Amino acid sequence: MDIETAARCMEALGNSKRLEIVLLLVKAGPEGLPVGDIRQHLEIPGSTLSHHLLQLVGAGVIRQDREGRVLRCHPDFDQLNGLASMLFAECCTGITAEPSTAQAS
């Protein structure tokens, strides 16, 4: 995962309600949940939920499928795993560059 994609994902997940939505969808598994169920579980007004879902879809953290009149949300496990892998890819490998000697004012 490139740094720009990771930043978009982190920005979307940086809101507590959006993080709650993603955690709920991860608990639900690959089959996801209808939007109405998400609203009921988290007690989020419909318009607010729509705004949060738009942000999560835009960042590629979740995806939505229409099933007749039902809009179902699914976690994008590939994207979430890519973000986690990117964050930990170089864990404990050491730092080779010298730290900057410039003092912050």
C-alpha positions, 0 to 999 in steps of 0.5 A: 500500500502506498503512503497516500492510500494509507493516509486516506484510510487513516483519515477515514478511520480517524473519526470515532463513529466511522471507526465504530462502523468499521469495527461493527462490519469486521465483527459481521464478517465478509457478508457485511450488514445492511445500512439499516442494521448499522444504524440500529446497532450504533444508533446513528441518524440516517443522514449522519450515517450516510455521510460517514459511509460515504467517507469510508467508501471513498477511502476504500475501507468498505464497499457497498452492494445493492440487493434490491432495496437493501444497501449492504456494506462490507468491510474491505479486508484486503484494504484493511489488511494492507493498511495493517501490513504497511504499518508493521512492515518494517517493525523492529528493522532499525533506523539507518538514517541519522536524526535531524540536528535541526532544533524545533523552535 
